[in-house]
Amino acid sequence: MRRKADRVDKVAAKVVLQSYRGGTCDESDPLFREALAELSNDPALAEWFQAEQEFDAVMAEKFRNVPVETAVKKRLLGEEQPPVATPGR
């Protein structure tokens, strides 16, 4: 994250933090740890990150509430293989 220009640091930190998932192995990843450390140095970045995390939580909840057919859900989660097309059918 360390670059000569603070603006580049902030942009780089935002790119990394947009994919951060708290409560996962992300917390021990050196790249995320470095980006998270930038939050204590930049109040505006910390405010942005808080809003980003709140937005992500709202979106995740909305996606959890979308009804999905059981067969589709199993395929998406890799629990079931999609049907194989048979030539001539």
Contacts in CASP RR format, 6 or more apart in sequence:
PFRMAT RR
TARGET T0000
AUTHOR 0000-0000-0000
METHOD contacts of the structure
MODEL  1
MRRKADRVDKVAAKVVLQSYRGGTCDESDPLFREALAELSNDPALAEWFQ
AEQEFDAVMAEKFRNVPVETAVKKRLLGEEQPPVATPGR
1 9 0 8 1.000
1 12 0 8 1.000
1 13 0 8 1.000
1 16 0 8 1.000
1 34 0 8 1.000
1 35 0 8 1.000
1 38 0 8 1.000
2 9 0 8 1.000
3 9 0 8 1.000
3 12 0 8 1.000
9 38 0 8 1.000
10 38 0 8 1.000
10 42 0 8 1.000
10 45 0 8 1.000
12 35 0 8 1.000
13 35 0 8 1.000
13 38 0 8 1.000
13 39 0 8 1.000
13 42 0 8 1.000
13 45 0 8 1.000
14 45 0 8 1.000
14 48 0 8 1.000
16 31 0 8 1.000
16 32 0 8 1.000
16 34 0 8 1.000
16 35 0 8 1.000
17 32 0 8 1.000
17 35 0 8 1.000
17 36 0 8 1.000
17 49 0 8 1.000
17 52 0 8 1.000
18 52 0 8 1.000
20 26 0 8 1.000
20 32 0 8 1.000
20 35 0 8 1.000
20 36 0 8 1.000
20 53 0 8 1.000
26 32 0 8 1.000
27 33 0 8 1.000
38 45 0 8 1.000
39 45 0 8 1.000
39 46 0 8 1.000
39 49 0 8 1.000
40 46 0 8 1.000
68 76 0 8 1.000
71 80 0 8 1.000
74 80 0 8 1.000
75 81 0 8 1.000
75 82 0 8 1.000
END
